[in-house]
Amino acid sequence: MRIFLSIFFNGLILYGMSYLLPEIVATGGIKLYFVAGVVLGLLNTFIKPILKILGFPFVIITFGLFTLVINGVILGLLQKIIEILNIVGVTYSFGGWVNFAIAVVIFSIFNTLYGTFFKH
């Protein structure tokens, strides 16, 4: 059940980012958000802990702000993986560095909230 909640919440975060930032190109509807939710769930499960361990000294030095860089890497990987999967009609791109930076902040906030309230 937790897996489905994670997929749903990750998809919801991506939908919210594409709603708040009109420059984000998100095509594919529910199929996009399901695929992206699965990919984000996998990245958060397998890649993010490795990045946290490797970046731990920087997280300490920057008082936790380095986690924005880690989340930026995760979102960048998400965009590349969706491109590599090449599913017909499914795209997700940020439309520039400013939008990417804003999306990273939004993703970080909501990912932290999800981790605080829903993960045991």
N, C-alpha and C positions, 0 to 999 in steps of 0.2 A: 504494500500500500504506500510506503514511503517513497518508492521509486516513482509511482504515478504522480504523487504530490510534487515531487521534485521536477518532473517533466512539465507538469502543468504550471508550476510557479516560474520556472525558467522561461517557458513560452510566454507567460503573462508579462514578465519583466521585458522581454524583447518586444512584445506588442506595445507596451507602455513607452518604451524608448522610441519606437517608430512613430507612435502617436504624438509624443511631445516634441520630437525633432523631425520636422517634415522633410529634411534633406536626406534622411535615412531611406534608402530604397529597399522595401520589403515586399516581394511578390511571392505568391504561392498560397496565401491564405492560411487555413488551418494546417495544411500539409507542411508549410514552412515552419510554423511555430511548434509543431510536433517534432519534426526532424531536428530543428535547432534546440529544442528542449532536451532531446535525447543526447545530442552532441555536447551540449553544455553540461548535462549531468555526468557524462563520461569524462569530460575535461576536468570538471570540479572534483570528481572522484579519484582520478588517476594522475593527472598532470599537476593540478594546483597544489597538492601536498608536497610534491617534489620541489616545485618552485618556492613554496614557503620555507622548506628546509634549507634550500640553497640561498635564499634571500634573507634568512633570519638575521644575520648581522646588520643588513641594511634596514630591516624593519625596526630593529632596536635603535640604530643610530638616528633614523628619521622619525622616531616615535610613532611608528605604524603607517606613515604615509607611503612607504614603499609598497604596501598592499595595493595601492592604486596602480602601480606598475605591473604587479602580478595580475590583477584583474584586466589590465590592458592587454597583456600577453594572451590571456584566455579569450578575450573578445576578438583579438586579431586572429588567433587560431581558429575560432569559430567561423569567422568570415572566410578564411582560406579553405577550411574543410568543406563548407557548403559549396564553395566554388569547385573543389576537387570532386565532390560527390556528383555534381552536374545533373541534378534532378530537374527534369523538364518543368519550366515555369517557376522554379524556386530560386530566388536570389535574396541576398541580404548584404547591403554595403552601406558604409557610414557616410559617404559623400564628403570627405575632407577631414583634416586633422582636428579642427575645432569641434565638429560634431562628434568625432571619435572621443575626444577628451571629455566632452559633456556626457557622452554615453557611458564612459568608464566610471564617472562619478555617480551617475544614476544607478548603474549596475552594481557598483560597490555598496551603495546605501541599501538597496533592496536585497542584495545578496546577504548583507550583514543582518538585516531584519529577519530574513528567512532563516538564517542560521541560528539566530537568537531564539526565535519563537517556535520553530517547527522541528528542529533536529534535536535528537536526544543523545 
